[in-house]
Amino acid sequence: MTKSPVAIRPARGKLGVLTPGLGAVATTFIAGVESIRRGTSKPIGSLTQMATIRLGQRAEKRSPLIRDFVPLAGLDDIVFGAWDPIPDDAYTSAKKAGVLEDRHLEPLREFLQAIRPMKAVFDQHYVTRIHGTHVKTGATKRDLAEQLRQDIRDFKAANGCDRLVAVWCGSTEIYIAPSAVHATIESFERGMDENHPDIAPSMLYAWACIMEHVPYNNGAPNLAVDAPALLALAEREGVPVSGKDFKTGQTWMKTVIAPALKARMLGLAGWYSTNILGNRDGEVLDDPASFKTKEASKLSVLHTILQPEMYPDLYEGFSHVVRINYYPPRGDNKEGWDNIDIVGWMGYPMQIKVNFLCRDSILAAPIVLDLALLSDLAGRAGRKGIQEWLSFYYKSPMAPAGLLPEHDLFIQQTKLKNTLRHLMGEEQITHLGLEYQP
Ligand SMILES: NC(=O)c1ccc[n+]([C@@H]2O[C@H](COP(=O)([O-])OP(=O)(O)OC[C@H]3O[C@@H](n4cnc5c(N)ncnc54)[C@H](O)[C@@H]3O)[C@@H](O)[C@H]2O)c1
């Protein structure tokens, strides 16, 4: 038996996708969507475009594409906007990022050249390795955030958009611990007026987007919207938010392998992960303050999945080390090595080695697309605050206060699909299978 579907406003008109940050990930995303629209690429890696969803009992054989099941914006309805402290247009930025080859970039040259970033809210204190010149000025952080609000309104009007969503594709900022200024909407807004140092640019974008009712998704590990003040604002204004830190290479693998070890009750003595990476992101992460933010995001995963408190014989005191080394010759083509020391029957040690030669932005681009489309769906469905069902896409998923985040990729996938079933009034799939028994 199905339940009533949730009322969802139809996806009519244009959807503006705004990215603070027009670097490797954002330009790879934009170029990819345009290439797909022109029929020259396929949306590989995107669930919203390629995945199916099973509905009802297996015997019913109903497995539509997700995009035919839920009312998503079509790719042809997307328009792109961005902010960046570096004034390069999307073509120049993509060329410098070196992710896409000329055979993909050159046919899109004019289209990409027309996408020029708006001036950013940027302060080198928060991203020491970027030297931004294309930057807003204002007496207070509140002034700067109000300028972002104006950009959002201007972009919407100039492009005739019905709705907007934002996906942070900007650099990883230095580590900021949550403090009193982030505690309430009032303390945060006072902090903006007083130029409080614990309010980073990413938080101003989050504040501005929420105030303009633009769903905000955070692809980097910096706090941004993951602060009580901004979460309260999102609830008050009825805006969906999600984060943090796109789950792409090594951590994605971790959230597949760690649940497999735990499912078989195999122990873990240690997990050593190292990477070489040569893009601008790698350069930013070469700064210890930005790396600390990333490290915190990468380290939390194993503990939450393996629950050493519940399984001390298997997981108590395991060693977990994560390194990122900036190595320019590799560009965006990251290489990651994992050495996993596992423990089996009667305590015998074994090892798993993973050597992942990945392309960071090629893995991240479809995530940006899915987050844009699904957070727009969430907004039209009247959802607000943290969208836990989007945890699937994040290394460091946000969870309501007092609850542990879910890191296991396959539980996250089930949650995502069950949320879509719920929105459309379809039955949840339990895999119990009693109905097939004689
Ligand atoms: N590629 C991946 O697999 C992956 C995975 C997880 C997270 N991320 C995160 O996504 C983000 C983007 O990655 P990338 O490879 O595109 O990096 P990038 O360095 O190529 O691009 C980031 C861009 O953000 C801009 N920027 C910095 N501060 C800004 C601000 N305040 N406002 C607007 N723009 C700002 C920079 O000038 C730069 O052009 C990074 O934070 C990265 O850590 C990427």
The ligand as an SDF file (V2000), in Angstrom:
LIG
                    3D

 44 48  0  0  0  0  0  0  0  0999 V2000
   37.6470   17.5180   -6.1010 N   0  0  0  0  0  0  0  0  0  0  0  0
   37.3240   16.7570   -5.1100 C   0  0  0  0  0  0  0  0  0  0  0  0
   37.3380   15.5550   -5.2180 O   0  0  0  0  0  0  0  0  0  0  0  0
   36.9010   17.3680   -3.8190 C   0  0  0  0  0  0  0  0  0  0  0  0
   36.4530   16.5120   -2.8140 C   0  0  0  0  0  0  0  0  0  0  0  0
   36.0320   17.0510   -1.6050 C   0  0  0  0  0  0  0  0  0  0  0  0
   36.0620   18.4180   -1.4220 C   0  0  0  0  0  0  0  0  0  0  0  0
   36.5440   19.2290   -2.3950 N   0  0  0  0  0  0  0  0  0  0  0  0
   36.5790   20.6450   -2.1070 C   0  0  0  0  0  0  0  0  0  0  0  0
   35.9460   21.3770   -3.1230 O   0  0  0  0  0  0  0  0  0  0  0  0
   36.5250   22.6620   -3.1480 C   0  0  0  0  0  0  0  0  0  0  0  0
   36.8730   23.0040   -4.5900 C   0  0  0  0  0  0  0  0  0  0  0  0
   37.9080   22.1570   -5.0560 O   0  0  0  0  0  0  0  0  0  0  0  0
   38.6930   22.5360   -6.3860 P   0  0  0  0  0  0  0  0  0  0  0  0
   39.5470   21.3680   -6.7350 O   0  0  0  0  0  0  0  0  0  0  0  0
   37.7490   23.0690   -7.3970 O   0  0  0  0  0  0  0  0  0  0  0  0
   39.6340   23.7140   -5.8720 O   0  0  0  0  0  0  0  0  0  0  0  0
   40.1920   24.9480   -6.7000 P   0  0  0  0  0  0  0  0  0  0  0  0
   41.3070   25.5070   -5.8880 O   0  0  0  0  0  0  0  0  0  0  0  0
   40.4800   24.5770   -8.1150 O   0  0  0  0  0  0  0  0  0  0  0  0
   38.9600   25.9630   -6.7330 O   0  0  0  0  0  0  0  0  0  0  0  0
   38.5330   26.6580   -5.6180 C   0  0  0  0  0  0  0  0  0  0  0  0
   38.1980   28.0660   -6.0530 C   0  0  0  0  0  0  0  0  0  0  0  0
   37.5920   28.7290   -4.9360 O   0  0  0  0  0  0  0  0  0  0  0  0
   38.0090   30.0540   -4.9850 C   0  0  0  0  0  0  0  0  0  0  0  0
   37.7360   30.6660   -3.6930 N   0  0  0  0  0  0  0  0  0  0  0  0
   38.4820   30.6440   -2.5700 C   0  0  0  0  0  0  0  0  0  0  0  0
   37.8830   31.3750   -1.5910 N   0  0  0  0  0  0  0  0  0  0  0  0
   36.7200   31.8250   -2.1230 C   0  0  0  0  0  0  0  0  0  0  0  0
   35.6870   32.6470   -1.6130 C   0  0  0  0  0  0  0  0  0  0  0  0
   35.7300   33.1270   -0.3730 N   0  0  0  0  0  0  0  0  0  0  0  0
   34.6410   32.9390   -2.4250 N   0  0  0  0  0  0  0  0  0  0  0  0
   34.5900   32.4590   -3.7000 C   0  0  0  0  0  0  0  0  0  0  0  0
   35.5460   31.6870   -4.2270 N   0  0  0  0  0  0  0  0  0  0  0  0
   36.6040   31.3700   -3.4510 C   0  0  0  0  0  0  0  0  0  0  0  0
   39.4680   29.9800   -5.4010 C   0  0  0  0  0  0  0  0  0  0  0  0
   39.9370   31.2080   -5.9220 O   0  0  0  0  0  0  0  0  0  0  0  0
   39.4310   28.8830   -6.4310 C   0  0  0  0  0  0  0  0  0  0  0  0
   39.2690   29.3780   -7.7630 O   0  0  0  0  0  0  0  0  0  0  0  0
   37.7390   22.6340   -2.2130 C   0  0  0  0  0  0  0  0  0  0  0  0
   37.3820   23.1830   -0.9670 O   0  0  0  0  0  0  0  0  0  0  0  0
   37.9890   21.1690   -2.0660 C   0  0  0  0  0  0  0  0  0  0  0  0
   38.6360   20.8410   -0.8300 O   0  0  0  0  0  0  0  0  0  0  0  0
   36.9520   18.7390   -3.6030 C   0  0  0  0  0  0  0  0  0  0  0  0
  1  2  1  0
  2  3  2  0
  2  4  1  0
  4  5  1  0
  4 44  2  0
  5  6  2  0
  6  7  1  0
  7  8  2  0
  8  9  1  0
  8 44  1  0
  9 10  1  0
  9 42  1  0
 10 11  1  0
 11 12  1  0
 11 40  1  0
 12 13  1  0
 13 14  1  0
 14 15  2  0
 14 16  1  0
 14 17  1  0
 17 18  1  0
 18 19  2  0
 18 20  1  0
 18 21  1  0
 21 22  1  0
 22 23  1  0
 23 24  1  0
 23 38  1  0
 24 25  1  0
 25 26  1  0
 25 36  1  0
 26 27  1  0
 26 35  1  0
 27 28  2  0
 28 29  1  0
 29 30  1  0
 29 35  2  0
 30 31  1  0
 30 32  2  0
 32 33  1  0
 33 34  2  0
 34 35  1  0
 36 37  1  0
 36 38  1  0
 38 39  1  0
 40 41  1  0
 40 42  1  0
 42 43  1  0
M  CHG  2   8   1  16  -1
M  END
$$$$
